[in-house]
Amino acid sequence: MTFAPVLPWIWYWVTLIGLLAIVILGALGAPKSRRARWLVRLVGVACLCIAMARPGVGDRAATLASDKLDVIFVVDVSPSIAALDWGNEQERLEGVREDIRALAEQHAGARVSVITFNSSAAQVQPLMRDRSALDHTLERLTPEDYWYTQGSSIYAAADTLQDVLRKSAEHYPDHARVVYYLGDGEQTSRDTYGSFSGSAELISGGAVLGYGTTEGARIPKYDDGEPTGRFIVDLYGEEGLSTADPAALEDIAGQLNVSVQLRSVDEPVRAAEVTIDETEIDAEATIRVSYPLYWIFACGVCLWLLAETWWLTQGMRDLRRERAAAAILGGVEHE
C-alpha cells in the first residue's frame, strides 16, 4: 500500500494527533449516555485522517514525461459522440474518456489542456498538471443537447487549437507540444471550411483517434446534459444512425501530420512517439502509479457528518420543546 498525504508528513501527524486528542478527551468527559456518539466521532475522525493520507493499492510503472511537454486533447462533443457503438453498446464518449485518462497517464508529468467542439469550440481546461482537474473535466464532458445543436463541424476547433498552441510556444518556447484529436469524423454542419494545417508546425507529434463504426449506431438524446431515454430521429420519424467517417479523420491527420488510430475497446490506445531530443524525455524514467482508496474513507466521513446533522436536528428539536415547556410553566407561575 502507498500513501501520498495532502499535507507534509510533519503537519499531517500534528493534525492527526490533535484531532484524535480532542475526540478522546471529549469522550472521556462525556456522560455515559453520550459516549456512543463520541465513538462515532472517533471513527469519523479516523476515516478523515486516513483519507488525508491518500492511500492506494497496486504498483505499476508509468512512463514519466518531461515537464517540458504540453498535451492538448481536442474532443468532439457533438450529439453523435453519444452513439452507442463503443464496446457493449456504450457511448463513444465513454471510450473518449477512457483513452484520455490512459494517454494522460502515459504522458505523466506533462501539462494537459482540453478543447471541446461541436458547431463551435472552447478551451474547457487550460494547460495544467493537476490530474484531479482533468478527471473533473472528463466527468463534466457531455454531448451537446440535441435541441440546441446547429450541426457539428469537424474543423470547428482549428482556430482555437492554433491559438492555444501559439500561446504555449510564446510563453514556453522550450516546450514540445502534442495534440490528440478525438472524434468520429461525422460532418453535419454545412460549414465545411477549416484546416488544422496551421497547427502542424507548432506540434512535435500526436494522433487522430477515431470512434464509431461505418455501420452506424443510434444516438441518445441529451437535454440539460442528461440522457432523456429517447433517441434522435430523422425527418421521417425513424431513429437516426451516426456513422464514423474514416476518410475525414485521415484528412485531419494529414493536416496535422500525425497518425490515425481507429479505436476499439479491445485495443489499448497508443501514445504518440515524440523525439527525445525535442522533449528531453528520459526513456528510462518511470513513476509508480497505484489505485486510490481515499474515497472509501471519504464516504465514512460523509456518514459521520450525516450523523452529526441528525444529532444537531434532534438537539434543536429538544431545545424548542424545553423552551415551550418553560414558557408554559412561567405562565402558570405568573397566574
Buried (B, 14 or more C-beta within 10 A) or exposed (E): EBBEBEEEEEEBEEBBEEBBEEBBEBBEEBEEEEEEBBEBBBBBBBBBBBBBBBBBEEEEEBBBBBEBBBBBBBBBBBBBBBBBBBBEEBBBBBBBBBBBBBBBBBBBBBBBBBBBBBBBBEBBBEBEEEEEBBBEBBEEBBBBBBEEBEBBBBBBBBBBBBBBBEEBBEEBEEBBBBBBBBBBBBBBBEEEEBBBEBBBEBBBBBBBBBBBBEEBBBBBBBEEEEBEEEBBBEEEEEEBBBBBBBEBBBBBBBBBBBBBBBBEEEEEBBBBEBEEEBBEBEEEEEEEBBEBBBEEBBEBBEEBEEBBEEBEEEEEEEEEEEEEEEEEEEEEEEE
